[in-house]
Amino acid sequence: MPHLTDPNPTAPVVAVLIGHTGSAQTTTEVLAHGGFVCTTTYPDGSWVAVHGPGHPEPAVLAERTLPRGTRLASLVHIDGKPVPSQDRVLGAWTVRACEAGPWAVITRTPSSESGLPQVRLTAPAMSAPGEVVPCRHKPACPDHCATDAPAAIAVTSHAAQGWSLLCNGTLAFDDTKALLPDGRIIEPAAPGSSERAA
């Protein structure tokens, strides 16, 4: 899955925890000072959040999240690269906070989970219901109205569930069908056909 290219630090960024299964829910909060916090939560209580411009220092974020936790220092893997983090551990949860470019990233994962959290940063496909965020990939992904809409880059993938969210807001399914943001379904191409039917 491709990473962010030429990030805009003021645009909300979605982070996902690689390897966490189940349906994740993402929420974005715009802060009074113009920054944002975009949080993705998982059914087991784990979450990852991205704080935009004007974010507190990672140590402050970790302390605010688990104030009574034991202080540690470790790593978080962000887009495949190890990044030093400020950690707090208390009971069942470990919180790790670090800086990733212009953003602060904080994770909460079970203390019993082996290995370090693996985070993928992606540009969100939708910032509000029905509002498509312009593609930042080079070359740009096809629009959701284009006949080649399913050729857009996946911004999040749920392989265990058989679907991916594409940059243009299209849901692509493993059976090669696709659901466009406007509700239309694109059927699989017929054998020997080079285009998908709309």
N, C-alpha and C positions, 0 to 999 in steps of 0.2 A: 504494500500500500504506500503510495507516495506521501512525502512529508510536505509541510508548508514551504513555499518558496516566496521570497520577497515579502515577508510578513508585514502587515500593517499593525503596529502595536496598539492602536486604539480600537481596532475591530475585535469583537468577541472571538475567542478561540476555544474550541471544544477539545478536551483531553479525554482519552479512554485508557482504561487499565487493560493491557494486553493479557489474555489468559483468563479474564473474569467472564463467566458465562451468565446467562439469564438476561432478561430484558432490562437494559439500562435506561435511566431517565435523565435528561439533561435540562437544566434550568439556567437562565441567564439573568443576573441582577445588574442593572445600571446604577452606579453609585453617584452620589451628589457631586463629587469632584470630577466627574466625567469618566472615571474608570469603570471597570466591570469585574464581576466574579461569575464565572461559568462553571457549574458543578454537575458532574455526572455521577449518579448514585446507582448502586447495584443491590440486588435482593438480599445479599448476605450482610449488608450494612457498610460495605466498603464504599469509598468514594474518592474522586480526584477532582480538584478544583484548580482553575487558572485565574489568577488575579492580574488585571491589566495595569496600565500606567498609574503611578502613585501608590503602588502596593506597599504594605509594610515589609520590613526585613523578614527573611525566612525564619529566623529564630523567634521573632515576635509572633508570626503566624502559628508556628508549632506550639508556643507557650499558650496562646489564646485558645487553641483547640483542645489541648490536654494540659491544663495549668499545673496539675499535681504530678504529671508524668516525670519519669527519670530522664534526664538529658543525655543524649548520645549524639554522635556524629557518624554518618554513614553515606550511602549513595542511593540515588534513584537513576534508573536508566530512562533517559528521555530521547525518543526517536533513535534508540540504539546506542546512545552515548552515555557513559557514566557521569553523573553530575553530583558533586558533594552536596549533602543535605544536613539540615539541623533536625534532629529527631527527638521525639518524646514517646516514651513507652509507659503504659499504665494498663495493667490487667490484660484484657483480651485484645487491645488495640495498640497499633504502632502508627504514629503520625510522622511523616517526613515532609519537610518543606525545603525548597531550593529555588534558585533563579535559573530560568531558561530564556536567554536572550532578554527581551524587554518585559517578560512576564515572571510572576512567581507561581510555582506549581506546588500544591500540597496534596498528599495522599493520606488516606486512612485505610489500613489493611489489617487483617487479623494478625496478632503477634505470633500465632502458631504457623503462619504461612511461611514456607521456606523460600529462600531467595529474596532478591530485591524487587521492588515494584518496577514494572516496565510500563512506561507511559508513551502514548502516541498523541502528538498534537496535530489537530486538523482544523481547517477552516470550516465553519459550520455551513451546511447547505441551506438551512432555513433559520432566519433570525426571529421570525414570528410566523404564525400560521399564514400560509399563502404568500409570504414575502421571500423571494429567492435572492440570496446574496450573490453579487457578481463573482464569477470564477477568477481565481488568481493563478491558475496553472498556466504553464507555457508549453505547448500551444494551449489555448483556451479549450475547455470542454464544450461539447455541443449543447445547445440550449435544450431544455426539456421538451420543447415543441418540435425539435428536429427529428427526422426519421432515424438518425443514428444516436438518439438520446442515450441508449444503453451503453454507448462507447465512452461515456464520461468516466472520470477517475473515481474510484471508491474512496470515500472519506471515513467510513467506518464499516466494518465487516462483522457479521455474526454467523460465521461458518457453521457452528453447531445448530443454528436455527435455519440455515439455508438462504440467507439474504444479506444484501449489502446496501448501504445508502450511498448514492452517487452524488458527486459535487453539484449537479443540477437539480437535486431534490428527488430524483427518480429512485425507486426501490427496485433493485435487480434481484431476481430469485434464481436459485441454482437450476431450476427446470427451464431456464432461459427466458421466462416471461418477465415482464417489467411493468411496474405500476407507476404512471406519471403523476406529478403533483396535482394535476387537475382531475385525477381519478380514472383516466383512460388506461386501458391495459394494452400492452404491446405483446402480441403472440409470438412464439418462436418462428423463425424463418422456415419456410418449407424446404425440404431437401433440394439442393441444387440452386436455391435462390440466394442472391447476394444481399437483399435488403429485407428488413423486417416489415411486416404489415402493420398499419396503424389501426 
